[in-house]
Amino acid sequence: MINDDFSNIERTNRGMQSMEQEMQYEQEAPVAEQQQEMAQQMAATVQCPHCGTMNEAEAVFCASCGQPLHTMNCPHCGAEVDPDADYCEVCHHYIRKDVCSFCGAHLGGNEAYCPECGSPRGGIVCPVCHTLNSFAFCKQCGNALTDEAKQMVKELQSNVEYKELQDLVAEFSQLDDMVPYNSERDVVREQVNAQLRERVLKLLAEDRGIQDYEVPVKTSKRMTKEELKEKKNEKIKEISSTLDKFAVPQQPSPVKARNFAMACKPVGVRLAWVCNWKHAMHSSPCGCAKPQLGGKWVVLGKNTSVEIKDDNK
């Protein structure tokens, strides 16, 4: 009888343990499913290293703060660069192996020459200043190096606004080369020289039998430092206003953006390229890693002390 009671108690305990195990499983199962679902969601997203926002796995930029979600390293110097950059601003090398740096065409392998534009992947030496270049325009002197680049320049030269820009730059260049009056003595000396010129010309005319000779008026273009500075500032404003019309808009191809900007660069005045990416001042878009984000030329003048980001390369 006692044995039967122990057997009943043992069966009851086993039954209660089984019920507890079932209840525990029922409680743990949803948690395990939730954990598995969260793991799948985490695998399908990427966390922004800047603000912590979760983004879709294929996203390149954070939907919240706009910063790049991934980074890569320059194959030449190992510096960290953005995934959509085609140029390393640290070691100044073009880093995209699948895109032609001269025309933007797709490259499939280790071709020595671009199948689209025929440019050598090792670079082109500028025939004017002998600089080795990875782009369609010389980074040193701005000379067009490829047929496409030369055609772009030719088309721009027939543009009315571009002609206006070149005229303004020529006028500014003259002002930039002008020597101003340094003192009142310089003004008096020039007046004396003008009077001497008039007297000599009249005497020469009388020797030739010409009476009452009217000496051609020669207007001096020299001015004081203050006047010259004001004139140059006015001309800079005019040039800047015209340059704004040739600002590079945001576009998919960094190569096309870089080529258009270089084709628009006027010759005869010192300029800097201000990019929309970091708002940094470059000597040209050839020194910018992401010109596809847009940018524009700004006038510096030859005597400016403004520091350019990639001047000391």
VEXGU-254939 format. One line per 4 residues: number of its first residue (from 1); for each residue x, y, z of C-alpha. Coordinates in Angstrom, 1 decimal. Each point is the difference from the previous one (the first is absolute). Example, Ala and Ser with C-alpha at 12.3 -4.5 7.8 and 13.67 -1.06 7.14 Angstrom:
# VEXGU-254939
1> 12.3,-4.5,7.8; 1.4,3.4,-0.7
This chain:
# VEXGU-254939
1> 0.0,0.0,0.0; 2.8,2.3,0.9; 1.8,-0.8,-3.2; -3.1,0.9,-2.0
5> -0.1,3.4,1.7; 3.7,0.6,-0.8; -0.7,-1.0,-3.6; -2.9,2.4,-0.2
9> 2.0,2.9,1.4; 2.9,-0.7,-2.4; -2.4,0.0,-3.0; -1.5,3.2,1.2
13> 3.4,1.6,0.4; 1.0,-1.1,-3.5; -3.2,1.4,-1.4; 0.5,3.3,1.7
17> 3.6,0.2,-1.3; -1.2,-0.8,-3.5; -2.6,2.8,0.2; 2.6,2.4,1.3
21> 2.3,-0.9,-2.9; -2.8,0.5,-2.5; -0.9,3.3,1.5; 3.7,1.1,0.0
25> 0.3,-1.0,-3.7; -3.2,1.9,-0.9; 1.5,3.0,1.7; 3.5,-0.3,-1.5
29> -1.2,-0.8,-3.6; -1.4,3.5,-0.7; 3.2,1.5,1.4; 2.2,-2.2,-2.2
33> -2.2,0.9,-3.0; 0.3,3.7,0.8; 3.7,-0.3,0.5; 0.3,-1.8,-3.4
37> -2.2,2.6,-1.7; 2.1,2.8,1.5; 3.2,-1.7,-1.2; -1.4,-0.2,-3.5
41> -1.0,3.7,0.1; 3.5,0.9,1.2; 1.5,-2.0,-2.8; -2.1,1.9,-2.5
45> 1.0,3.4,1.4; 3.2,2.0,0.6; 0.5,2.4,2.9; 1.2,3.5,-0.7
49> 3.4,0.5,1.7; -0.7,3.7,0.4; -3.5,0.2,1.5; -1.0,-3.7,0.7
53> -3.0,-0.1,-2.3; -0.8,-3.4,-1.6; 0.0,0.1,-3.8; -0.7,-2.5,-2.7
57> 2.9,-2.3,-0.8; 0.4,1.3,-3.6; 0.0,3.7,1.1; 3.2,2.0,-0.6
61> -1.0,3.1,2.0; -1.9,0.3,3.3; -3.7,0.9,-0.4; 0.2,2.1,3.1
65> 3.3,2.0,0.0; 1.1,-0.6,-3.6; 3.5,-1.2,0.9; 1.5,-3.0,-1.8
69> -0.7,-3.3,1.6; 3.1,-1.8,-1.2; 3.6,0.9,-0.5; 2.8,-1.4,-2.2
73> 3.7,0.4,-0.1; 2.2,1.5,-2.7; 1.9,-2.8,-1.8; 3.0,2.3,-0.3
77> 0.5,1.4,3.5; -2.6,-1.7,2.2; -1.8,3.2,1.0; -3.7,-0.3,0.7
81> -2.2,1.3,-2.9; -3.7,0.2,-0.7; -1.4,-2.9,-2.0; -1.2,2.2,-2.8
85> 3.3,2.0,-0.2; 2.1,-0.6,-3.1; 3.1,1.9,1.2; 2.1,0.0,3.2
89> 0.7,3.4,1.3; 2.8,-1.3,2.2; 2.3,-1.5,-2.5; -1.5,1.7,-3.1
93> -0.7,-3.2,-2.0; -3.0,-1.0,-2.1; -1.4,-3.2,1.7; -2.8,-1.3,-2.2
97> 1.2,-3.0,-2.1; -3.4,-0.6,-1.6; -0.6,3.6,-1.4; 2.2,1.9,-2.5
101> 1.3,3.1,1.6; 0.0,1.9,-3.3; -3.6,-0.6,-1.3; -1.9,-2.0,2.7
105> -0.5,-3.1,-2.1; -0.2,-3.4,1.7; 3.2,-2.1,0.0; -0.4,-3.8,0.2
109> 3.6,-1.1,0.7; 3.6,1.0,-0.1; -0.1,1.8,-3.4; 3.0,2.1,-0.7
113> -2.3,2.5,-1.9; -3.6,1.0,0.5; -2.1,-1.7,-2.7; -2.3,3.0,-0.2
117> 2.4,3.0,-0.3; 3.3,-1.7,-0.6; 1.8,1.8,2.9; 2.8,-1.9,1.7
121> -0.8,-1.1,3.6; 3.5,0.9,1.1; -0.7,3.7,-0.7; 0.7,2.7,-2.6
125> 3.0,2.3,0.1; -1.1,3.6,-0.8; 1.8,1.3,-3.1; 0.1,3.5,1.4
129> 1.3,-0.3,3.6; 1.1,-3.7,-0.1; -2.1,-1.0,3.0; -1.3,-3.6,0.2
133> -3.8,0.0,0.3; -2.7,-2.5,0.9; -2.8,2.2,-1.3; -1.1,1.6,-3.3
137> 1.4,3.4,0.9; 3.4,0.8,1.3; -0.2,0.6,3.8; 3.0,2.4,-0.3
141> -0.8,2.3,-3.0; -3.6,-1.0,-0.9; 0.9,-1.1,-3.6; -2.5,-2.4,-1.6
145> 1.6,-3.4,-0.5; -2.6,-2.2,-1.7; -2.2,0.5,-3.1; -3.1,0.2,2.1
149> 1.5,2.7,2.2; 1.1,2.0,-3.0; -3.5,-0.2,-1.4; -1.5,1.2,3.2
153> 2.2,3.0,0.0; -0.8,0.7,-3.6; -3.7,-0.1,0.7; 0.4,2.4,3.0
157> 1.9,2.5,-2.1; -3.1,0.6,-2.1; -2.1,0.6,3.1; -0.8,3.7,0.4
161> 0.2,-0.1,3.9; 3.3,-1.8,-0.2; 1.4,2.7,-2.3; -1.3,2.6,2.4
165> 1.9,-1.8,2.8; 3.2,-0.1,-2.0; -0.3,3.8,-0.6; -0.5,0.7,3.7
169> 3.0,-2.2,0.9; 2.2,1.9,-2.5; -1.1,3.3,1.5; 0.7,-1.2,3.5
173> 3.4,-1.4,-1.1; 0.9,3.5,-1.2; -1.0,1.5,3.3; 2.0,-2.7,1.8
177> 3.1,1.0,-1.9; -0.4,3.7,0.5; 2.4,1.9,2.2; -1.9,2.6,2.0
181> 1.2,3.4,1.2; 2.0,-0.4,3.2; 0.0,3.7,0.9; -1.0,3.5,-1.1
185> 3.5,0.3,-1.5; -0.9,-2.8,-2.5; -3.0,2.0,-1.1; 2.0,3.2,-0.5
189> 2.7,-1.8,-1.9; -2.5,-1.5,-2.4; -1.5,3.5,-0.6; 3.4,1.4,-0.7
193> 0.7,-2.9,-2.5; -3.3,0.7,-1.7; 0.9,3.7,-0.4; 3.4,-0.9,-1.4
197> -1.5,-2.4,-2.5; -2.4,2.7,-1.2; 2.8,2.5,-0.5; 2.3,-2.4,-1.9
201> -2.8,-1.0,-2.3; -0.9,3.6,-0.8; 3.7,0.8,-0.7; 0.3,-3.0,-2.4
205> -3.2,1.1,-1.7; 1.3,3.6,-0.5; 3.2,-1.4,-1.4; -2.1,-1.7,-2.7
209> -1.8,3.3,-0.7; -3.2,-0.8,1.9; -1.4,2.9,2.0; -2.5,-0.3,2.9
213> 0.5,-3.7,0.2; -2.4,-1.7,2.3; 1.7,-2.6,2.1; -1.9,-3.3,0.4
217> -1.3,-0.3,3.5; 1.5,-2.9,1.9; -2.1,-0.9,3.0; 1.8,-1.6,2.8
221> -1.5,-3.2,1.5; 2.1,0.1,3.1; -1.8,0.6,3.3; 0.5,0.0,3.7
225> 0.2,-3.2,2.0; -3.5,0.6,1.4; -1.4,0.7,-3.4; 1.7,-3.1,-1.5
229> -1.3,-2.2,2.9; -3.5,1.2,-0.5; 0.2,-0.6,-3.8; 1.3,-3.5,0.5
233> -2.7,-0.8,2.6; -2.7,1.2,-2.5; 1.5,-2.2,-2.7; 0.2,-3.0,2.3
237> -3.7,0.4,0.8; -0.8,0.1,-3.8; 2.2,-3.1,-0.6; -1.5,-1.9,3.0
241> -3.5,0.8,-1.2; 0.8,-1.4,-3.5; 1.9,-3.0,1.5; -3.2,-0.9,1.9
245> -1.7,-0.7,-3.3; 2.6,-2.8,-0.6; -0.2,-1.5,3.5; 0.0,-3.8,-0.2
249> -3.3,-1.5,1.2; -0.2,-3.3,1.8; 0.2,-3.0,-2.4; 0.7,-3.7,0.0
253> 3.4,0.0,-1.7; 3.0,1.6,1.8; 2.0,-0.2,-3.2; -2.6,1.9,-2.0
257> -0.3,2.6,2.7; 3.8,0.4,0.2; 0.3,0.4,-3.8; -2.8,2.6,-0.3
261> 1.5,2.1,2.9; 3.4,-0.1,-1.6; -1.4,0.9,-3.4; -1.7,3.1,1.5
265> 3.2,1.2,1.7; 1.0,3.4,-1.4; 3.7,0.7,-0.7; 1.8,3.1,1.3
269> -1.0,0.2,3.6; 0.8,-2.1,3.1; -3.1,-2.0,1.0; -0.9,-2.6,2.6
273> -2.6,-2.8,-0.1; -2.4,0.0,2.9; -1.7,-3.4,0.3; -3.4,-0.7,1.4
277> 1.2,-3.1,1.8; 2.2,1.5,2.7; -0.2,3.6,-1.2; 3.8,-0.3,-0.3
281> 2.0,2.3,-2.3; 2.0,-2.0,-2.6; 2.3,1.2,-2.7; -2.4,-1.8,-2.4
285> -2.6,-2.8,0.0; 2.8,-2.4,-0.8; 0.9,0.2,3.7; -3.5,-0.7,1.2
289> -1.1,-3.6,0.9; -3.7,0.6,-0.7; -0.5,2.7,-2.7; -3.3,-1.6,-0.9
293> -1.6,1.8,3.0; 0.6,3.2,-1.9; 2.0,3.1,0.6; 1.2,3.2,-1.6
297> 3.0,2.2,-0.9; 0.9,3.0,2.1; 2.4,2.8,-0.8; 3.1,0.3,2.2
301> 2.4,2.3,-2.0; 3.7,-0.6,-0.3; 1.0,1.8,3.3; -2.4,-1.7,2.3
305> 1.2,-1.8,3.1; -3.0,-2.3,0.3; 1.0,-3.6,0.6; -1.1,-2.6,-2.5
309> -0.6,-3.5,1.3; 2.1,-1.9,-2.6; 2.6,2.6,-0.8; 2.7,-1.7,2.1
313> -0.2,-3.5,-1.5
